[in-house]
Amino acid sequence: MVADLYKNAHELDEGLKLTRWMSMDHNMVSQLLQEKAGLIFQNSNSMCTSFAEGWGDNSKFGSTCVMNIVCAKGAKGLHSFASGAFSSEKEITTLPGARFVLLKAKKGNVSNANGITIDVLMLPPDETWVAGLKNQ
């Protein structure tokens, strides 16, 4: 199924800005605040993100962490406009296995002084990892 997601994914515009609000436990917040820019991490699951103006403070989805994502050339995702009850939201769903580079982590966000704001760059898919999906 994941191989099919990659096959049907769209290349996102370079520089596209996405936002993801989420809950995160205190230990993860502490760990991210200690990491340096350049850390590459891979998400094992997909995430719904928004590129709609005015969705910058949507802490109802989780107030601990706001993730500001900028898409690199070749980054891919799935357009999932207006899913669920949020018909005005413009959504992109990231792919399982998406890779990110940490650009900056800072304590606090617009909804939670004890939370975190992380700025990341979403990388293009790792073609070796994607090829491995087809062999499973």
Backbone hydrogen bonds, N-H to C=O, Kabsch-Sander energy under -0.5 kcal/mol:
donor,donor_aa,acceptor,acceptor_aa,energy
5,L,1,M,-1.8
6,Y,2,V,-2.1
7,K,3,A,-2.0
8,N,4,D,-1.9
9,A,5,L,-0.6
9,A,6,Y,-0.6
10,H,77,G,-3.1
12,L,75,A,-3.0
15,G,71,C,-3.2
16,L,13,D,-2.2
18,L,16,L,-0.5
18,L,69,I,-3.0
19,T,50,S,-2.1
20,R,67,M,-1.9
22,M,65,C,-2.4
28,M,25,D,-0.5
29,V,25,D,-2.0
30,S,26,H,-2.6
31,Q,27,N,-2.3
32,L,28,M,-2.7
33,L,29,V,-2.2
34,Q,30,S,-1.0
34,Q,31,Q,-0.7
35,E,31,Q,-0.8
35,E,32,L,-0.8
38,G,102,L,-3.2
39,L,36,K,-1.4
41,F,100,F,-2.5
43,N,98,A,-2.9
44,S,42,Q,-0.5
49,T,92,I,-2.5
50,S,19,T,-2.4
51,F,90,K,-2.4
52,A,90,K,-0.6
55,W,52,A,-1.3
61,F,58,N,-1.9
62,G,59,S,-2.0
65,C,22,M,-2.6
66,V,116,I,-2.0
67,M,20,R,-3.2
67,M,65,C,-0.5
68,N,66,V,-0.6
68,N,118,I,-3.1
69,I,18,L,-2.8
69,I,67,M,-0.7
70,V,120,V,-2.1
71,C,16,L,-2.1
72,A,122,M,-2.5
75,A,72,A,-2.1
77,G,10,H,-2.0
78,L,93,T,-2.5
80,S,91,E,-1.9
82,A,89,E,-2.0
83,S,80,S,-0.8
86,F,83,S,-1.3
87,S,85,A,-1.1
89,E,86,F,-1.6
91,E,89,E,-0.7
92,I,49,T,-1.8
93,T,78,L,-3.2
94,T,47,M,-2.9
94,T,92,I,-0.6
95,L,76,K,-0.5
97,G,43,N,-2.7
98,A,95,L,-2.0
100,F,41,F,-2.9
101,V,121,L,-2.2
102,L,39,L,-2.9
103,L,119,D,-3.1
104,K,119,D,-1.7
106,K,117,T,-2.4
108,G,115,G,-2.8
109,N,112,N,-1.1
115,G,112,N,-1.6
116,I,64,T,-2.6
117,T,106,K,-2.6
118,I,66,V,-2.5
119,D,104,K,-2.9
120,V,68,N,-2.9
120,V,118,I,-0.5
121,L,101,V,-2.0
122,M,70,V,-2.7
123,L,99,R,-2.6
123,L,121,L,-0.6
127,E,125,P,-0.9
130,V,126,D,-2.4
131,A,127,E,-2.5
132,G,128,T,-1.6
133,L,129,W,-0.9
133,L,130,V,-0.7
134,K,130,V,-1.0
135,N,131,A,-0.7
136,Q,133,L,-1.3
